């Protein structure tokens, strides 16, 4: 029943029959869809393994400890490769994403009917495909290694950076742009003095934030042969060397924590 307030007092009112039936019909449809989806999932699930998952997780955890700390010496180079994949891939994405963002923004694109749809398609295509899938495709095209990982990170990041950046461009104050234009400034000068100062904080924050995300994503690209510490992780799992796996997971965790701290300090200093 809906509630209506009169003179500070709550007055209960009965819903109309048609509205009440529509609400109950909505709930019935929702519950029916949920039960149907649960049945589909249940038919393809081996519940014995689900019920035994706790025991298996405990057994796997016992095999991972104590970690084989001597294996750390073999992880420095893969960790460095992982950082390079994330950093170079992010830099490539930023270089491509900036012009794409200006083409996608309504207030800066030269053609709303032709160039803007192309730029939006690039953004959507980049964001629709996960970096692991990009890496899987690129490993088949250019071969395994860090190069495939760098390109995969770059392709994935273009859409993220360009989308947030073009939204920031569309939100700029047009008065500042008009003031610079009124002085007789050319288009590059309008861009440098009218637009860029307004989007610089957003651009810096977006770039550092995406680099932080790419640190995480680059740690798993090695699972498909795209370089980085993921190669060691995949090899250790295949060998059932769980004491090495625990060392790798700890190294990944510490790397992500440090990158998070660094990105937060950079964003705080810039913004």
N, C-alpha and C positions, 0 to 999 in steps of 0.2 A: 504494500500500500504506500502511495506517495505521501509526503508530509508537507503541509502548508502552514506557514506561521501567520498568526493573526494577533496583533498587539502583544508580541513576545511569547505567545502560547502556541504550542504545536498542535495542529489539528489534523487528525488522520482522515484520509479520504480513500474510498474504495475506487480501484481502477475500473475503467470501462471494460465490459466483457470482451470486446474485440481486442483491446490492448493486452488484457490479461492472457487471452488465448494465444496471441502472437508471442508473448514472452515465454509461455510454456512450450510452444512449438519450437522456438529457438533453442531452448534448453534440451528438448527431446532430440532435435537434429544434431546438436553438439555432442550429446552423450552417445548417440548412434554412431557418429563418425569416429569418436574415440574408441568405442568397443570394436568397430570394424578394423581400425588400424592396429589396435592391440592384438586382434586375432591374426592379422597378417604377420605381424612381428613374431607372435608366439609360435606360429606354424613353422617358422624358419629358425627358431631358437632351440638349442639343445639345453634344456633347463638343468640337466644333471651337471653340466659343466658350470653353469651359473651358480648353482648351489655349492659347488665344490671350489668356487673361485677364491674364497677366503683361505682355504687350506693351501691352495697352489701359490697364492700371493705370499703367504707366510714362508713356504718352503723356498720360493725364489729369493725372498728377502734374506733368509739365513745364508744362502749361497753367495750373496753379494757382500757380506761382511765376514771378516774385516777386508777393507779395500786393499788392493795390491798397489801400495803407494809408489813402488819402484817404477811403475808404468807411467808415472807423471812425466818423466824425462822424454818420453816419446810423443807427448801431446803438445809441446810448445810450438812446433812448426805447424801442425794442423790448426791450432788455435789462432796462430798468426794468419794463416790462410783464410780462416773463417772471418776474421776482422777485415782482411783485405777484400774479400768477396762482398761483405756488407758495405764497406766504405766506398769502394770503386763503383759498385752497382748503384748505390744511392747517388753518387756524383753524376753518373751517366743519366740516371732518371731525371735529376734536377735540370740538367742541360736541355733535355728534350721536353720536359714538362712545362717549362716556363713559356716558350712560344705557343705550345698547345693550349695553355691556360688563357693566354691573351687572345687566341683565336676563338676560344669557347665563351669568353665573357661577352655579354651583349653590348657593353659600353666601350669595348676596345676592338672587337672583331671587324675586319674590313668588309665581311659579307655574312649577314645573318642567315641568308637562304642557302648559301653554298659552303663556305668555309666553316661556319659554326657547327653544322651537322657532322662534318668530317672530324672536327676536333672532339666533339662529344662521343662519336663512335670510337675513336682511339681511346678515350678515357674509359668508356664502358668495357671495351674489349680487354684492356689491360687489367681492370679490376675484376673481371669475371673469371679469370683463370688464375688459379693458385700458383704460387711460386714453385711448388713441388712439381706441378704439372708442366710448367714452363721448363723446369730443369730436365724433366724426363724427355720432353720433346727435343730440347737443345742438345742433350747428351747423344741422342740418336742422329742429330744433324751435324754437330761440330765435334763430337767425340767427348769422352769423359774428361774431367779436370776442372780446374778453377775457372777457366774461361766460360764454360757453360753455366757455372753458378753465378758469375758476375752478370752475364746477360740475362739470366732468369730473374735475378733480383732487380735488375734495371727495368725489364719489361713489366714486372709486377708493380713496381713503384711509380711508374709514369702516371697511371690513372689516379692513384692515391694523391700524389702531390698536385697534379694538374686540377683535380676536382676541388680540393680545398683552396687552392690558390685562385682559381677563377671565381669561386664564390666570394673570396676576399676582394677581388678586383671589382666585382659588381656592387660591393657594399661601400666603395670609397665615396668621399664627399665630392660631388661634381663641382661645387663652388671653387675648390682649390684648383681643379683642372681648368676651369673657365678663367680664373685669375691669371694663371700662367699663360694660357692661350691668348688672352687679351693683350699681353705684352709683346705679341708678335713672335713668340717662340715657335720653333719648328717642332715637328712631331717627336724627334728624339729628345728634345729639351722638355717637352710636355711630359714625356714618359719619365725622364730623369728627375724632374722637379715637381711634377704634379701628381703622378701616380705612384712611382716607386717609394717615395717616403711614407706613403700611407699604408702600403702593403709590406714594407720591410719587416716589421715585427712578426706579422703572420707568416711571411715567407721563411724567416729564420726558425720560427717555432715548428712549422710544418717539416722543414728539412731535417732538423735534429730529431724530431719525433719519429719520422720515417726511418732514419738511420738506426734509432733504438729498436724499432720493430724488425728491421732487416738483420740486426745482430741475432735475434732469436730465430728468424727464419733460415738464416744461412747455416745454422748448426745442424739442420736436418737434411740439407740438400745432398750431403754425401751419401745418404741412403740410396740415392739413384745414380751415384757416380759423379756428382757435380762438385767434388772437392770439399775441403773443410774437414772438421772433426767428425762429421757424420760418417765418413769412410771408416774411421777407427771404431766408431760405435757399431756400425753394421757388421764389421769383421768380428768384433768381440762377441756380438750376439750370435752370429753364425757358429763361432767356436764354442759357444756356451761358457765363455770365460766371464762369469758374472762378477768376479772380483775386479776385473778390468772395467766392466760396464759401470760399476759403482763409481770408480775413479773418474771416468768420462762424464758421468752425470753430475758429479760434484764440480768438475771443471767447467761444464756448461753453465751450471747454476751460478758459480762465482763470476763467470764472464758476463752473464746477463745482469747480475746485480751491479757490477762495476760499470757496465754500459748505461744502466738506468741512472746511476749516481752521476756519471759524467754528463749525460744528456740533460738531466735536471739542473745541474749547475750551469750548463751552457745556456739553456732556455732562460734561467733566472738572470744571468748576466746580460743577455741580449734584450729580453722583453721587460 
